[in-house]
Amino acid sequence: MELPLVVGVDGSEPSLRAVDWAADEAVLRGVPLRLVHASLWEWYEGAALAEDLGKPSDKVLADEIVDGAARRARTRQPDLKVSTEVLAEEPEYALVREGRRASALVLGSRGRGGIAELLLGSVSLTVAAYATCPVVVLRGRQDKQEQPVTHGRILLGVGEETHGSAAVRFAFEEAERRGAVLEAVRAWRCPAHETADHPLLAGEPAHLHEQRAAETLEAALNETAAKYPSVQVRRRTAEGPARKVLLDASATADLLVVGARRRKQTFGLQLGRVAHTLLHHSACPVAVVPQRS
């Protein structure tokens, strides 16, 4: 059974951009597209509009949202199989549950105007933190343009996992589907007492940290790279905080892939600081791929 690509839609422009991106992605994957609208608020606030239109109050706005999104997806990809669902519950819970039967979840950011454009909505952030499938959040230019520029590059942030990383596999799959270059980046830093730019301390300590970063990068990639011989891989180590290194690199990437460790307990922080920052500020869409502890 083909698991669908699921998109959370709420009628906002960012969510419609997510529909566009997901429709193209579903065609690349050869899977159906499922559009889900979940909300409690509209089910109670739609009564006045329902009376004017002569429709049941629990169906007015919700049906219009998913129907419009479905038309948009079919216009963009006429041969794509599209289904819709309206759920009367909190969107965070509904989408996390939908993710159990999805190949991936796609969401738009909810920032609107001014400083708010830099920030991620609470629904997208919560779903990215708790979903059991990969979650792609549309950030940067894809959230603002009809036809964003593509760079033919998938960016992968390599963390501490040295083998069997779900994020690494996801990044290779995306690069293969798109015929894109995969740029894998491992950031490294010298401790303060080994600062690389100090004239008495530069040299060997910095070199050792960089060497360990390169070894971690090779260990993370080699096994998976052998399974995707058609993917061109660029390996890069970079000195600096991982958040800054990846944010800078996201300006010329089509998708940024990072892993997120999922703990056995369902409470507490489920996103690391790096993934959290990237979801708020990346210049391109971010895919958060869960990795079970």
N, C-alpha and C positions, 0 to 999 in steps of 0.2 A: 504493500500500500504506500502510495506517494504521500509523504507528509507535506501539507501546504506551507506556503510562506504566509504568515499572518501579519496584517497591518492593523494597528489601532488608529481609528479615525474619529475625529470629533468635529469636523466641519471647518476647522481653522486652516489657514493657508499652509502652515508647516505640515499639518497632517496630510494635506493633498499633495504636497511635494513628496512626502513619504510614499504615497500611493504610486506616484510616477516612478520613483526609484524602485519600489518593490515590484511593479509590473515588469520592468525591464529585467530585474534580477530573477523573477520567477520564470521568465522565458529562458534565460541563460541556464537555469537549473532544471528546466523541464518539469516544473511542479505547478499545481494550481495555486491561485491567490485567494486568500480568505480575508475579508474585510470585517472587522469587529468594532462595533460601537457599544461601549458600556458606560452607563451613567445612572445615578439615582436622581440627580438634580433635575434633568429635563423631564423625568417622569412625574415630578410633582409641580414643576413650574410651567408645564405646557397647557394647562387647563384653559386659560383664556384664549390662546391661539386655537386650540382644538374647537372651542365653541364657535369661533368665527368661521372655521373651515368645515365644521360639521363632521369632524373626525374624532375617534377615541383619543383622549388626552395622552395615553401612554404610547401613541404611535406617531404623532405629528412630526416632531422635529427629528426623532431618532431615525425613522424610515427615510426621511428626506436626506439625511446625512449619508447613510449607507448607499442609498440609490444613486445619489450624485457621485459618490466616490466610485461606485461600480461602473457608471457610465464613463467616467474619466479613464479608468483602467482599460476598459474595452476599446475606447477610442484610441488609446496609445498603443495597445497590443490586441488587435481584433481577434486573434486566434487563442487568446489566453482564457482558460477556464476560471471563472470568478464566482465566488459564493459570498454571501453576506450573513451577518448575525447581529441582532440587537439584544443586549443583555441588561437587565435591570439590577445592576449592582455596581459597587465601586470599581472603577476602571483598573486600578492597580491589581486587585485580587483577580478580576476576570482575565486580564491579559497574562498574568503569571500562570494561571491555570491553562489558558489557551496554549501557552508555550510548551506544555507537556505533550502536546500532539502537533507540534509544528517543527519544520526544519529550521526555522528562525523567526524571530519577531522583528518587525520594522516599525519604528516610531519617529514622529517628528518632534523637534524641540518646541516648547511653548512660549519662548521669549517673545515679547512684543514691544518694539520701540525702545530707543535709547539704551540705557544700561541693561535693561531687561533682556535685550537680544543676546547678551553674552551669557546668560544663565539658562540652565535647563529646568524644565518644568518638573514638578514633584512626581508626576505619574511616570515619565520616562526614566527618571533617576531610580525610583523604587523598582520598576520592572527590570531595569538593567542590573540591579543589585540582587534580585531574588529569582529571576527566571532560570529554568534548568536547560534552556536552549540558547544559542547565540542571539544576542539582541543588537540590532543595528539602529543607531540613533542618528538621524539626519542633522548634521551640523554644517556650518560654514556656507559656502556658495550654493550647495545643493538645496539648502533651506530657503534660498532667496531668488534663484534664477530658474527660468523655464528650461534653458539649455545650457547648463554649466559646462565650463571647459574641462576636458578630461586630459589626464597626464600619462595614462598607461602605466601607472605605478601603484602597487599595493604596499603599504608601509606596515611592518610588523615590529612591535616592541617586544623584545625578548627579555623575559624576567629570569627568575632563579631556576625555573624548571629546566632540566637538562635533557629530558627525553619524554616521549609520550604526551607532549603538550597538545591539548585540543586546539589552542589558539594557533599553534604552528600549522597543524593540519588544515584548519579553516583558511588560513592565509594562503597556503599553497593551492587549495581548491579554488579560491577566488581568483588568484593570479592565472591559473590554468584556464578557467572559464572565459576570462576576459582577454587572454593573450597578453597579459601585462607582466612587467618586471616586478619581482618581489624584492623589496629592499628591507633587509632585516637589520635592526639596530639594537645594539647593547650599549647602554650608557654605563660609565664608570666614573668614580670620584676618588681622589686622594683624601684621606682624613686630614683634618686641619694641621696636625703636626707633621704631615708629609706633603705639604702643599707643593705642587709641581712648579710654581713660578718663583719659589724662593731660591736664590742663587746657591745656597749651601745645601739645599735639600732636593733640588731638581735632579732628575736622572733615574737612578735605579728604582726608588720606591714607585714613582709614577709609571715607569716601564713595567714593573711587576703587576700593578693594578690593571694596566691596559692589556697585558698578556693574559691575565685571568679572564678579563672580559671577552677577549677573542676566543679563548678556550671554551668558555660557557656558550658563546654564540655557535661555535662549531658543533658542540655536543647537542645543542638544541635542534640544529637544522639537518645534520648529516643523514640521519635515518630516514626522515621524511623526504628530503631532497631526492634521495635515490628512487623514490616511488613516483616522482614527478619530473622526469628527465627533460620534459619540454619547457619547464619553467626556468627562466633566467633569474638567477639569484645574485643579488649584490649584498655582501656582508660588510657591515660598518660598525666600528666601535667609536664612541664619542665621549669625551670628557665633559661632565656636567650632570646636573640633576636630570633624571629620566623624564620628568614632566616637561622641563624646558626643551630638552633635546627633541622629544617627540612632537611637541607643539610647533616648534620651528619647522620640522620636517613635514608636518601635515599641510603646509601651505602649497606643496607641489605633489600631493598624493590624492588618489581617488577614494581610498578607503584606508583607515587606520585600524589595525587589529591588535587588541590587547587581551590578555587572559585575566580572569578574576577567580580567585580561589573560593570555592563554596565549602563552608564548614558544615558539619553534621547538624549542629543546632540551627534553628530557624530564626533566632534572634541575634541582635548585635550587628556590627558593621560587616557587610558582605562585599564591599568594594574597597580596594586599596586606595591610597591617596593619589597614585598615578592615574588610575582609571577614572577616579572621581574628577580630577582636574581636567583630563582630556574630554570628558563628557560635557563639561561646562564651556570649554574654550577652544576646542579643536577647530581648525580651518577646513576640515573635511569630515565626512561621515565617520563615525566610530563604531566598530563592532566589538562588543564585549563578549568574550567566549568563556563560559564557566568551566572550571577545572575542579573536580571533586578532590577533597583532601583524602 
